[in-house]
Amino acid sequence: MSYKINSLIKSDKIVVSYEKRLSICLSSNGFSFSLTSLNNELLAMGEVSMSLTAPMSDILLDIKAAFTEMGIITFGIKETELITFCRQFVWVPQHLYDEKMQRSYLEALAPIQAGYSVFSNANDSIKAQIVFSAPNNVVSAFKIAIPGLTVRCQHETMVNETLLQASDMQSVLLIHMREGETDYAVLCNKKLQISNTFECVNLDETLYHALNLTKQFHLEEAAMTTAVCGNVDRDTFAKLRQFLPNVTLYTGRQLTLTEPEMQHIPLYRHALILS
């Protein structure tokens, strides 16, 4: 087995499995996760390094062993999700969506990568279906290890009820920064205007795309909030504030932190598994 538990904070609070929510987010070298109650209490959070290019059987064994070592029971949980980062995705209005056309929707953009499967989920808040591709090997291992797991694209997680409600008062530009790429979503009047991912090797490129979106959707002409999350440090935050209005750190939905040490977790770095 080749996994390593990089960090783990757990609460002693006892909550039955069917009142819990488990959210897992893949990274290039493993995954992070959060365990919350349905009452929005943060019960556990951790990061695990492991090879995601190994054979599926090895990935499966590492997933099971890691959660066992951390003392996290993954069976019987009310809601479980696996968030993958994908460049190939498309939003389809629900009234136009045809399940039989899923592959065609994606192939109209680019050929589906070998070893990838097509998934789709409904977002009733914006009356749209998101169709995306994700790696078979990894997804299958997690779905076997955690029965009932829902596979999601990062953009589906970014277009959530919390931010849609916030966009009713003023436009929201959400920026999720990660190594080599940045994800964006523009929300106005409880509607999605655009969501996309761009290759960004430095902060200047992240700013370039953010300013382009601001200009393209005339966000500067009215009140707007710039919500940032992911790989954000103090210097990055300060520079974003120089060029973009009302920059805030996005930390996901409002949670009750059940342990004192949780106060020190940079929640904005893990916003997708807390949304």
C-alpha positions in Angstrom: 0.0 0.0 0.0 1.4 3.4 -0.9 -0.9 6.0 0.7 0.0 8.6 3.3 -2.3 10.5 5.6 -1.0 14.1 5.4 -3.5 15.7 7.7 -6.5 14.7 9.8 -8.7 16.6 12.3 -11.6 14.7 13.8 -14.3 15.6 16.2 -15.3 13.4 19.2 -19.0 14.3 18.5 -21.1 11.2 17.9 -23.4 11.4 14.9 -25.0 8.4 13.3 -24.0 7.6 9.7 -27.3 8.3 8.1 -27.1 11.9 9.4 -23.7 12.5 7.8 -22.4 13.9 4.5 -19.0 12.8 3.0 -17.4 14.9 0.3 -14.2 13.8 -1.4 -12.2 15.9 -3.9 -9.5 14.4 -6.1 -6.2 16.0 -6.6 -3.2 15.1 -8.8 -1.6 13.0 -6.0 -4.5 11.9 -3.9 -7.6 13.4 -2.3 -9.0 15.6 0.4 -12.3 15.0 2.2 -14.7 16.5 4.7 -17.3 14.8 6.9 -20.1 16.9 8.0 -23.5 16.4 9.7 -26.7 17.2 8.0 -27.0 20.0 10.6 -23.8 21.5 9.0 -21.4 20.6 11.7 -17.8 19.9 10.6 -16.9 16.5 12.0 -13.7 15.6 10.2 -11.3 16.8 7.5 -8.2 15.3 6.0 -5.8 15.0 3.1 -4.4 11.7 1.8 -1.6 11.2 -0.7 -1.7 8.2 -3.0 -1.1 7.2 -6.6 -4.2 7.6 -8.8 -2.4 6.1 -11.8 -2.0 2.7 -10.2 -4.2 -0.3 -11.1 -7.7 0.0 -9.9 -7.3 -2.8 -7.4 -4.4 -1.0 -5.7 -6.3 2.3 -5.6 -9.3 0.5 -4.1 -7.1 -1.1 -1.4 -5.5 2.2 -0.5 -8.9 4.0 -0.3 -10.2 1.4 2.1 -7.0 1.2 4.2 -6.8 5.0 4.5 -10.3 5.5 5.7 -9.9 2.6 8.1 -6.7 4.0 9.5 -8.4 7.4 10.0 -11.4 5.8 11.7 -13.9 7.0 9.2 -16.7 4.6 8.5 -17.9 5.1 4.9 -20.9 2.8 4.8 -24.4 4.0 5.5 -23.7 7.7 5.1 -26.7 9.7 3.9 -24.9 11.7 1.2 -21.5 10.9 -0.4 -19.9 12.6 -3.4 -16.6 12.5 -5.3 -15.5 15.7 -7.0 -13.3 15.4 -10.0 -11.5 18.2 -11.9 -12.5 18.0 -15.6 -11.9 20.2 -18.6 -14.5 18.5 -20.8 -17.9 19.4 -19.6 -21.0 21.2 -20.9 -24.2 22.6 -19.3 -27.4 21.6 -21.1 -30.8 23.2 -20.4 -33.0 20.6 -18.8 -35.8 21.0 -21.3 -33.3 20.2 -24.1 -31.4 17.4 -22.4 -31.6 13.9 -23.8 -29.8 11.2 -21.8 -29.1 9.3 -25.0 -27.1 12.2 -26.3 -24.7 12.5 -23.4 -21.6 11.4 -25.4 -22.6 13.5 -28.3 -22.8 16.6 -26.1 -19.1 16.1 -25.1 -17.9 14.9 -28.5 -19.1 18.1 -30.0 -16.4 19.8 -28.0 -13.6 17.3 -28.3 -13.0 13.5 -28.5 -13.6 11.8 -25.1 -10.3 10.7 -23.7 -9.5 7.0 -23.7 -10.3 5.5 -20.3 -12.8 8.1 -19.4 -16.6 7.7 -18.8 -19.4 10.1 -19.2 -21.5 11.3 -16.2 -24.3 13.8 -15.8 -26.1 15.4 -12.9 -29.1 17.8 -12.7 -28.8 21.2 -11.1 -32.5 22.1 -10.5 -31.6 25.6 -9.2 -30.5 26.7 -12.7 -32.7 24.1 -14.5 -29.7 22.6 -16.3 -27.9 19.3 -16.6 -24.1 19.1 -16.5 -22.5 16.5 -18.6 -18.8 15.7 -18.1 -16.1 13.0 -18.4 -14.0 11.5 -15.6 -11.3 8.8 -15.4 -12.8 5.3 -15.2 -10.1 3.7 -13.1 -10.2 6.2 -10.2 -14.0 6.7 -10.2 -14.7 2.9 -10.2 -12.3 2.4 -7.3 -14.0 5.0 -5.2 -17.5 3.8 -6.2 -16.7 0.3 -5.1 -15.1 1.4 -1.9 -18.0 3.8 -1.0 -21.3 2.4 -2.4 -23.8 5.1 -3.4 -21.2 7.7 -4.3 -22.3 10.5 -6.6 -19.6 11.6 -9.1 -19.5 15.4 -9.6 -17.6 17.9 -11.8 -15.9 20.8 -10.0 -18.1 23.3 -11.9 -21.3 21.6 -10.6 -20.0 22.2 -7.1 -19.2 25.8 -7.8 -22.7 26.6 -9.0 -24.4 26.0 -5.7 -27.4 27.4 -3.8 -25.4 29.6 -1.5 -23.7 31.5 -4.3 -26.8 31.6 -6.4 -28.7 33.2 -3.6 -25.9 35.7 -3.1 -26.0 36.6 -6.8 -29.6 37.9 -6.3 -28.2 41.0 -4.6 -25.0 41.5 -6.7 -23.1 39.6 -9.3 -20.7 37.0 -8.1 -17.4 36.1 -9.8 -16.1 32.9 -8.3 -12.4 32.0 -8.8 -11.1 28.6 -7.7 -7.3 28.5 -8.0 -5.3 25.3 -8.3 -1.9 24.3 -9.6 -1.7 25.1 -13.3 -5.4 25.8 -13.8 -8.1 28.2 -12.5 -11.9 27.5 -12.5 -14.3 30.4 -12.9 -18.1 30.9 -12.6 -20.1 34.1 -13.1 -23.5 34.2 -11.4 -26.0 37.0 -11.8 -29.6 37.3 -10.6 -29.6 33.6 -9.5 -28.5 32.5 -12.9 -25.3 31.0 -14.3 -23.8 33.2 -17.0 -20.7 31.1 -17.6 -18.4 28.6 -16.0 -15.0 27.5 -17.5 -11.5 26.4 -16.7 -8.4 28.0 -18.1 -4.8 27.0 -18.0 -3.1 29.5 -15.6 0.6 29.0 -14.8 0.9 32.2 -12.8 -1.3 34.8 -11.0 -1.1 37.2 -14.0 -2.9 34.7 -16.2 -5.5 34.1 -13.5 -6.1 37.9 -13.3 -6.2 38.2 -17.1 -9.1 35.7 -17.4 -10.9 37.2 -14.4 -10.7 40.7 -15.8 -11.8 39.5 -19.3 -14.9 37.8 -17.7 -15.6 41.0 -15.7 -15.5 43.0 -18.9 -17.4 40.4 -21.1 -20.4 40.3 -18.7 -20.2 44.0 -17.7 -19.9 43.1 -14.1 -18.1 46.3 -13.3 -21.2 48.3 -14.2 -23.1 47.2 -11.1 -22.3 45.8 -7.6 -20.3 42.6 -7.7 -18.4 40.3 -5.4 -15.2 38.5 -6.3 -15.1 35.2 -4.3 -11.8 33.4 -4.3 -10.8 29.9 -3.0 -8.3 27.2 -3.5 -4.6 27.8 -3.7 -4.7 31.4 -2.3 -2.0 32.9 -0.1 -1.7 36.3 1.4 0.2 37.9 -1.5 -2.2 36.4 -4.0 -5.2 37.8 -2.1 -3.6 41.2 -1.9 -2.8 41.4 -5.6 -6.4 40.3 -6.5 -7.7 43.1 -4.4 -5.7 45.6 -6.4 -7.5 44.7 -9.6 -10.9 43.2 -8.7 -13.7 44.6 -6.6 -14.9 43.3 -3.2 -12.6 40.4 -3.1 -13.5 37.9 -0.3 -12.4 34.4 0.6 -15.1 31.8 -0.2 -15.3 29.0 2.4 -18.4 27.1 1.3 -21.6 26.9 3.3 -21.8 28.1 6.9 -20.5 25.4 9.2 -20.3 24.9 12.9 -16.7 23.9 13.9 -16.9 21.2 16.5 -13.3 21.2 17.7 -11.1 24.2 18.7 -8.3 23.2 16.3 -10.7 23.5 13.4 -10.6 27.3 13.8 -7.1 27.2 12.3 -8.1 25.3 9.1 -7.9 27.5 6.0 -11.4 26.5 4.9 -11.1 28.6 1.7 -8.5 26.1 0.4 -11.1 23.3 0.7 -14.2 25.2 -0.3 -15.4 22.6 -2.9 -15.8 19.9 -0.3 -17.6 22.4 2.0 -20.0 23.8 -0.6 
